[in-house]
Amino acid sequence: MLRKRFYIFLVALLIVEHIAAQVKLVAVPSKTVIHPNETLHLQFVAEGVSKADEFIPPAFKNFEQVSNAFETNGWTWVNGSLTEYVSYTYILKPKIKGKLSIGEAAIKAKGKVVFSQVVTIQVTDAVTVNRDVTASKEEEKPDYYLLPGEDAKEKIRKNLFVKAFIDKKSCYVGEALLATFKLYTRLDSESKILKRPSFNGFSVIDLEEPEAGIFTKEVIDGKIYNCYLIRKVQLFPLQSGVLNIEPVEITNKVRLIRTSSKTGKDWMDALTNKEKNQQLNDETIVEEELVTVTPPLQVTVAELPAGKPESFNGAVGSFAISSKLIKNKFKADESGVLQIKITGTGNIPMINAPVVNWPDKAEVFEPKIKEEISKLLSPISGFKDFEIPFSAPAGAFELPPVVFSFFDVASKTYKTVQSDPVSFTVQPASLRKKKLPATETKENVSFLAKWKWFLVGGILSAILLIVLAIKRFKKPSASVAEPAIEPVLKEPAETFLAPALYARDSSHHKQFYSLLINGMQEFFIDRFQLQHQSVSSTALRQLLQEKQLVQEAATWNSMVNRCEEVMFSPLELNISKDELLRDAEFIMKSIDQSITANAAAAKS
């Protein structure tokens, strides 16, 4: 029956490819029953599209909008199918009590306009909980309670778990592989990552940063779960064979409310007591700590087939190439610049500069490389630029086409593309000296040149002595030795903390922690000249240890753990932002001092 329905659905899609059902807009409230002083997260999720042409929110007449909407996009795994989505989240606070309706939102995408459903929110006093409200709570938290005879750990295992997904179990060396790790829960819990997955044998690019406190609703076996993204990465295998993706381990502290038949109270009474903020004794509260682990994943990686073209250097995907000269005319004492651009989808970060057939006597210098990738889809797409400076003698030249080969996964064949040839002219070098009269000999020219440089040197020496004398005159007699000249640092350390400081007092307070970690990673990239794909927290800790910054490495590790504890916990945790900022400033100051000291030592 299921197979028959699948084929019917597939045929329908092929016949009516443009129907509006391709895009679905759903309103997902974080709660359906709140108190007058509570806030509500309302998320509008558009499935089947990663970017909208236009989104029109409803008019929140009976609600105050606490903060600006924030937009996220990515993929969600629903019933074994990977679906792209874009979402818009609003934080609302009710103005009045009662049953309040929130109207339809609208989204325009793929040439169609789709509407969400109307949402009803019950705003009630904390003490008064009627039967309609309890019915809503039964739908919202059906597994918060623990009935007599139920095993707490077993109940937690059924309602809280982590999953890992890969979009393929076999691929070629260099072929893109998508790996996603998620936490699913129907319980209130505090979750902390104990062990991150290791990707030995892969080149790794993080596609989507976990949004602090943001979750999606997913249905598994007929039950609705809050789903939190742990990590989503693009993997490129570097070797053939069976490669293992190690599991994620997460520790979860869960609190359940035990109901007792002796008291005559059912589980709804227990929840009502909790809403009244009544003190629950130790017999009523059940607190369990459980470690959840994803099963290890295996990928079978095959070697690329034989018959590699001579111009093949490991590119896997689909690419195009173009080349041009920044200037087609320049002088022999100037440098020309050849720009080669490779665009497409695939393992862009692993692409090396293609071979160029330069003219004789041309001198080629180190290329400047620029890379931009889009992480919205898998495989990643974008371009890689190689700007290659060179010099050549005077004359007219033509650079032959630049040839680039790649392995196309779709057709399982090697393909070769090439750029157009480019022509350029090198003019004679500029005359930098005035012509002397013919009566002057080479000896006279040499003599005059020597005296000219002696004169210039004497003037510069005199100016330097005057400046030093003025400085010495201004200094106190007991002045200390001048410190070593500090290297020029690209950006002040405070610049990298600015986004986190801006979000420090935001109503969406979890955003502070993700912005802080992102800012620190950008600081490491700037100071140590790192590539973006190599800035995992573990790699940065190891880098600090290698540079003998042991205390800073331990502080960084502690910062990451505390921030992740807040970011991945469904609960609101109170971890000191001031302390995290002090730790960040300590690490930044230590690194800058280390860089300065190393520069001074190198000069001496």
Number of C-alpha atoms within 10 A of each C-alpha: 5 7 8 9 10 11 11 11 11 12 12 12 14 9 9 9 12 13 13 14 13 15 21 17 23 19 22 19 19 19 16 19 21 20 19 16 13 11 19 22 17 20 23 25 24 28 21 20 20 18 20 15 11 11 18 11 18 13 11 15 13 15 18 13 16 16 13 11 14 11 14 17 18 20 22 21 16 12 11 9 10 13 14 19 21 19 24 17 20 19 21 18 20 23 13 13 15 14 12 18 15 19 18 18 19 19 22 17 20 16 11 14 16 20 19 20 15 13 16 15 19 20 22 19 15 15 12 11 15 10 10 11 16 16 12 16 18 15 11 16 14 14 19 24 24 20 16 11 7 11 10 18 14 9 16 25 13 11 17 21 20 22 16 21 17 19 13 13 13 17 19 23 21 28 24 25 23 19 19 20 19 21 23 21 20 20 21 18 21 20 24 21 18 13 13 14 16 12 15 14 17 19 19 19 20 17 21 19 15 19 17 23 18 20 20 18 19 16 13 13 6 8 10 17 19 18 23 24 23 22 19 22 20 24 23 26 25 18 16 17 15 13 19 17 19 17 20 23 18 22 17 21 17 20 20 20 21 21 22 17 10 7 7 9 11 14 21 18 14 20 20 18 14 14 15 14 11 10 9 12 8 10 10 16 15 15 14 14 15 16 16 22 17 19 14 12 15 15 18 16 20 17 13 20 11 8 8 16 14 10 15 17 18 18 23 26 23 19 23 17 23 19 21 18 18 12 12 15 14 18 18 18 15 16 18 24 20 21 18 21 20 22 19 18 21 27 24 25 21 15 15 13 17 17 11 14 12 15 13 9 9 11 13 15 13 10 16 11 15 11 14 13 15 13 17 16 15 17 20 21 20 18 19 22 20 21 23 20 19 17 19 24 19 15 12 12 17 13 18 16 17 20 19 24 24 24 27 18 18 8 8 11 14 20 17 17 15 15 18 14 13 16 14 16 19 21 17 14 13 10 7 6 6 6 7 10 7 6 7 9 11 10 9 11 11 11 11 12 12 11 11 12 11 12 12 10 12 12 11 12 12 10 12 11 11 12 12 11 11 10 10 12 10 9 10 8 8 6 8 8 6 6 7 13 11 14 13 7 12 9 11 11 19 13 11 22 21 14 17 21 16 11 17 19 12 14 13 17 17 22 21 22 25 21 23 26 21 18 21 21 19 19 23 21 16 16 16 12 10 15 11 14 11 16 20 13 18 14 11 19 19 14 17 19 15 11 11 12 17 15 14 20 22 13 17 24 15 14 21 17 16 17 23 20 19 24 27 24 22 21 14 12 13 7 13 10 18 10 11 20 16 11 17 22 16 15 20 21 13 15 20 17 13 15 17 18 16 14 15 15 10 8 9 7
